[in-house]
C-alpha cells in the first residue's frame, strides 16, 4: 500500500498498482470530455470508503464538495506520489 497526504491535508492509502490500472487510465483519459466520470475515477482510485472520506474532508473544509477541488486532490494523489510515477 502507498500512503500519503495531499497538500491540503487529506490522508490516503492506495494500492501500489493503481498507477498501472488500465481501467483507471481509460477513465482519466475520458474525464476531460465527460466530467461526470469523476465519480468513477475517485471510487476506482480510492475505493468507496476513502472516496466518502475525501468528500467529508472537503465538506468540512469548504462547506460543500467542489468537483474542481475533488478533481485536484485526485490528480495530486495520482501525479504527486513518486511511487505511482514509477508504476
Backbone as JSON Lines, residues from 0, in Angstrom:
{"i":0,"aa":"X","n":[0.83,-1.18,0.0],"ca":[0.0,0.0,0.0],"c":[0.88,1.24,0.0]}
{"i":1,"aa":"X","n":[0.4,2.25,-0.69],"ca":[1.06,3.54,-0.73],"c":[0.25,4.5,0.14]}
{"i":2,"aa":"X","n":[0.93,5.1,1.1],"ca":[0.27,6.06,1.98],"c":[0.82,7.44,1.68]}
{"i":3,"aa":"X","n":[-0.04,8.43,1.8],"ca":[0.4,9.79,1.56],"c":[-0.6,10.79,2.1]}
{"i":4,"aa":"X","n":[-0.24,12.04,1.95],"ca":[-1.09,13.16,2.36],"c":[-1.0,14.23,1.29]}
{"i":5,"aa":"X","n":[-2.15,14.75,0.87],"ca":[-2.15,15.82,-0.12],"c":[-1.73,17.13,0.55]}
{"i":6,"aa":"X","n":[-1.45,18.13,-0.27],"ca":[-1.05,19.44,0.26],"c":[-2.12,20.04,1.16]}
{"i":7,"aa":"X","n":[-3.38,19.7,0.89],"ca":[-4.49,20.22,1.71],"c":[-4.71,19.42,2.99]}
{"i":8,"aa":"X","n":[-4.0,18.28,3.14],"ca":[-4.08,17.52,4.38],"c":[-4.93,16.27,4.34]}
{"i":9,"aa":"X","n":[-5.37,15.85,3.15],"ca":[-6.14,14.61,3.05],"c":[-5.19,13.41,3.08]}
{"i":10,"aa":"X","n":[-5.4,12.52,4.03],"ca":[-4.59,11.31,4.16],"c":[-5.23,10.2,3.34]}
{"i":11,"aa":"X","n":[-4.41,9.51,2.56],"ca":[-4.93,8.43,1.72],"c":[-4.02,7.22,1.77]}
{"i":12,"aa":"X","n":[-4.58,6.11,1.35],"ca":[-3.86,4.85,1.24],"c":[-4.41,4.14,0.01]}
{"i":13,"aa":"X","n":[-3.54,3.89,-0.96],"ca":[-3.98,3.25,-2.19],"c":[-3.07,2.07,-2.54]}
{"i":14,"aa":"X","n":[-3.58,1.2,-3.37],"ca":[-2.81,0.04,-3.8],"c":[-1.66,0.48,-4.69]}
{"i":15,"aa":"X","n":[-0.57,-0.25,-4.61],"ca":[0.62,0.07,-5.38],"c":[0.37,0.05,-6.89]}
{"i":16,"aa":"X","n":[-0.52,-0.8,-7.34],"ca":[-0.72,-0.97,-8.78],"c":[-1.72,0.01,-9.38]}
{"i":17,"aa":"X","n":[-2.2,0.99,-8.61],"ca":[-3.2,1.91,-9.14],"c":[-2.65,2.7,-10.34]}
{"i":18,"aa":"X","n":[-1.39,3.0,-10.35],"ca":[-0.79,3.72,-11.47],"c":[-0.67,2.9,-12.73]}
{"i":19,"aa":"X","n":[-0.88,1.61,-12.6],"ca":[-0.79,0.69,-13.74],"c":[-2.15,0.09,-14.07]}
{"i":20,"aa":"X","n":[-3.21,0.67,-13.53],"ca":[-4.57,0.14,-13.73],"c":[-5.12,0.67,-15.05]}
{"i":21,"aa":"X","n":[-5.27,-0.21,-16.01],"ca":[-5.72,0.16,-17.35],"c":[-7.08,0.83,-17.33]}
{"i":22,"aa":"X","n":[-8.01,0.28,-16.55],"ca":[-9.35,0.86,-16.49],"c":[-9.33,2.28,-15.92]}
{"i":23,"aa":"X","n":[-8.51,2.5,-14.9],"ca":[-8.39,3.84,-14.32],"c":[-7.8,4.81,-15.33]}
{"i":24,"aa":"X","n":[-6.79,4.38,-16.06],"ca":[-6.18,5.26,-17.06],"c":[-7.17,5.6,-18.17]}
{"i":25,"aa":"X","n":[-8.01,4.65,-18.57],"ca":[-9.05,4.92,-19.56],"c":[-10.03,5.97,-19.03]}
{"i":26,"aa":"X","n":[-10.42,5.82,-17.77],"ca":[-11.33,6.79,-17.16],"c":[-10.71,8.18,-17.13]}
{"i":27,"aa":"X","n":[-9.45,8.27,-16.76],"ca":[-8.77,9.56,-16.7],"c":[-8.71,10.2,-18.08]}
{"i":28,"aa":"X","n":[-8.48,9.4,-19.1],"ca":[-8.42,9.91,-20.47],"c":[-9.78,10.48,-20.9]}
{"i":29,"aa":"X","n":[-10.85,9.82,-20.51],"ca":[-12.21,10.23,-20.9],"c":[-12.75,11.36,-20.02]}
{"i":30,"aa":"X","n":[-12.12,11.59,-18.89],"ca":[-12.61,12.58,-17.92],"c":[-12.7,13.98,-18.52]}
{"i":31,"aa":"X","n":[-11.77,14.34,-19.37],"ca":[-11.77,15.68,-19.96],"c":[-13.04,15.92,-20.79]}
{"i":32,"aa":"X","n":[-13.51,14.9,-21.46],"ca":[-14.71,15.03,-22.29],"c":[-16.0,14.85,-21.5]}
{"i":33,"aa":"X","n":[-15.93,14.14,-20.38],"ca":[-17.12,13.85,-19.6],"c":[-16.79,14.01,-18.11]}
{"i":34,"aa":"X","n":[-17.02,15.19,-17.59],"ca":[-16.68,15.49,-16.2],"c":[-17.4,14.63,-15.18]}
{"i":35,"aa":"X","n":[-18.53,14.03,-15.58],"ca":[-19.26,13.17,-14.65],"c":[-18.5,11.89,-14.3]}
{"i":36,"aa":"X","n":[-17.48,11.58,-15.09],"ca":[-16.68,10.39,-14.8],"c":[-15.82,10.56,-13.55]}
{"i":37,"aa":"X","n":[-15.78,11.78,-12.99],"ca":[-15.0,12.0,-11.77],"c":[-15.45,11.07,-10.66]}
{"i":38,"aa":"X","n":[-16.75,10.77,-10.61],"ca":[-17.26,9.86,-9.59],"c":[-16.61,8.48,-9.73]}
{"i":39,"aa":"X","n":[-16.52,8.0,-10.95],"ca":[-15.92,6.69,-11.22],"c":[-14.42,6.69,-10.95]}
{"i":40,"aa":"X","n":[-13.76,7.79,-11.33],"ca":[-12.32,7.89,-11.13],"c":[-11.99,7.86,-9.64]}
{"i":41,"aa":"X","n":[-12.7,8.66,-8.86],"ca":[-12.44,8.74,-7.42],"c":[-12.64,7.38,-6.76]}
{"i":42,"aa":"X","n":[-13.75,6.73,-7.08],"ca":[-14.03,5.44,-6.46],"c":[-13.07,4.35,-6.93]}
{"i":43,"aa":"X","n":[-12.69,4.36,-8.2],"ca":[-11.76,3.37,-8.73],"c":[-10.38,3.54,-8.1]}
{"i":44,"aa":"X","n":[-10.0,4.76,-7.89],"ca":[-8.67,5.05,-7.36],"c":[-8.59,4.85,-5.86]}
{"i":45,"aa":"X","n":[-9.57,5.35,-5.13],"ca":[-9.51,5.34,-3.67],"c":[-10.33,4.25,-3.01]}
{"i":46,"aa":"X","n":[-11.31,3.7,-3.73],"ca":[-12.25,2.78,-3.11],"c":[-13.4,3.57,-2.5]}
{"i":47,"aa":"X","n":[-14.49,2.89,-2.23],"ca":[-15.72,3.55,-1.78],"c":[-15.53,4.29,-0.45]}
{"i":48,"aa":"X","n":[-14.88,3.67,0.52],"ca":[-14.73,4.27,1.85],"c":[-13.87,5.54,1.8]}
{"i":49,"aa":"X","n":[-12.73,5.46,1.12],"ca":[-11.87,6.64,1.05],"c":[-12.47,7.74,0.18]}
{"i":50,"aa":"X","n":[-13.24,7.37,-0.83],"ca":[-13.94,8.37,-1.64],"c":[-14.9,9.15,-0.75]}
{"i":51,"aa":"X","n":[-15.6,8.43,0.11],"ca":[-16.5,9.07,1.07],"c":[-15.72,9.96,2.04]}
{"i":52,"aa":"X","n":[-14.55,9.47,2.48],"ca":[-13.71,10.26,3.39],"c":[-13.23,11.55,2.72]}
{"i":53,"aa":"X","n":[-12.9,11.47,1.43],"ca":[-12.47,12.66,0.7],"c":[-13.61,13.67,0.6]}
{"i":54,"aa":"X","n":[-14.81,13.18,0.33],"ca":[-15.98,14.06,0.29],"c":[-16.18,14.76,1.64]}
{"i":55,"aa":"X","n":[-16.1,14.01,2.72],"ca":[-16.27,14.58,4.06],"c":[-15.17,15.58,4.37]}
{"i":56,"aa":"X","n":[-13.95,15.27,3.95],"ca":[-12.81,16.16,4.17],"c":[-13.05,17.5,3.49]}
{"i":57,"aa":"X","n":[-13.48,17.47,2.24],"ca":[-13.71,18.71,1.51],"c":[-14.95,19.44,2.02]}
{"i":58,"aa":"X","n":[-15.94,18.7,2.47],"ca":[-17.15,19.3,3.02],"c":[-16.82,20.09,4.28]}
{"i":59,"aa":"X","n":[-16.01,19.49,5.15],"ca":[-15.61,20.18,6.38],"c":[-14.79,21.42,6.06]}
{"i":60,"aa":"X","n":[-13.94,21.3,5.09],"ca":[-13.01,22.36,4.75],"c":[-13.72,23.56,4.11]}
{"i":61,"aa":"X","n":[-14.65,23.29,3.19],"ca":[-15.26,24.36,2.4],"c":[-16.76,24.52,2.6]}
{"i":62,"aa":"X","n":[-17.41,23.59,3.26],"ca":[-18.85,23.68,3.44],"c":[-19.65,23.01,2.34]}
{"i":63,"aa":"X","n":[-19.0,22.62,1.28],"ca":[-19.61,21.84,0.2],"c":[-18.51,21.09,-0.52]}
{"i":64,"aa":"X","n":[-18.89,20.15,-1.34],"ca":[-17.88,19.35,-2.05],"c":[-17.76,19.89,-3.47]}
{"i":65,"aa":"X","n":[-16.7,20.6,-3.72],"ca":[-16.42,21.17,-5.03],"c":[-15.86,20.09,-5.95]}
{"i":66,"aa":"X","n":[-16.47,19.93,-7.11],"ca":[-15.95,18.94,-8.07],"c":[-14.56,19.33,-8.55]}
{"i":67,"aa":"X","n":[-14.31,20.62,-8.65],"ca":[-12.99,21.08,-9.06],"c":[-11.93,20.69,-8.02]}
{"i":68,"aa":"X","n":[-12.27,20.88,-6.75],"ca":[-11.3,20.57,-5.7],"c":[-11.11,19.06,-5.54]}
{"i":69,"aa":"X","n":[-12.17,18.3,-5.7],"ca":[-12.02,16.85,-5.59],"c":[-11.16,16.34,-6.75]}
{"i":70,"aa":"X","n":[-11.33,16.94,-7.92],"ca":[-10.5,16.57,-9.07],"c":[-9.03,16.89,-8.82]}
{"i":71,"aa":"X","n":[-8.78,18.06,-8.24],"ca":[-7.4,18.45,-7.94],"c":[-6.75,17.51,-6.92]}
{"i":72,"aa":"X","n":[-7.52,17.12,-5.9],"ca":[-6.99,16.19,-4.9],"c":[-6.61,14.86,-5.55]}
{"i":73,"aa":"X","n":[-7.51,14.35,-6.39],"ca":[-7.27,13.07,-7.05],"c":[-6.06,13.15,-7.97]}
{"i":74,"aa":"X","n":[-5.96,14.22,-8.74],"ca":[-4.82,14.36,-9.64],"c":[-3.52,14.53,-8.86]}
{"i":75,"aa":"X","n":[-3.58,15.21,-7.73],"ca":[-2.38,15.34,-6.9],"c":[-1.94,13.98,-6.37]}
{"i":76,"aa":"X","n":[-2.89,13.18,-5.94],"ca":[-2.56,11.83,-5.47],"c":[-1.92,11.03,-6.6]}
{"i":77,"aa":"X","n":[-2.52,11.11,-7.77],"ca":[-2.05,10.3,-8.9],"c":[-0.71,10.77,-9.44]}
{"i":78,"aa":"X","n":[-0.5,12.07,-9.54],"ca":[0.73,12.58,-10.16],"c":[1.78,13.01,-9.15]}
{"i":79,"aa":"X","n":[1.39,13.24,-7.92],"ca":[2.31,13.8,-6.94],"c":[3.06,12.78,-6.11]}
{"i":80,"aa":"X","n":[2.73,11.51,-6.26],"ca":[3.39,10.49,-5.46],"c":[4.45,9.78,-6.29]}
{"i":81,"aa":"X","n":[5.72,9.88,-5.9],"ca":[6.79,9.27,-6.71],"c":[6.64,7.76,-6.89]}
{"i":82,"aa":"X","n":[6.02,7.09,-5.93],"ca":[5.82,5.64,-6.07],"c":[4.84,5.31,-7.18]}
{"i":83,"aa":"X","n":[3.87,6.18,-7.43],"ca":[2.92,5.96,-8.51],"c":[3.53,6.31,-9.86]}
{"i":84,"aa":"X","n":[4.4,7.28,-9.88],"ca":[5.04,7.68,-11.15],"c":[5.87,6.55,-11.72]}
{"i":85,"aa":"X","n":[6.41,5.7,-10.85],"ca":[7.28,4.63,-11.3],"c":[6.53,3.36,-11.67]}
{"i":86,"aa":"X","n":[5.21,3.34,-11.49],"ca":[4.49,2.1,-11.78],"c":[4.1,2.02,-13.24]}
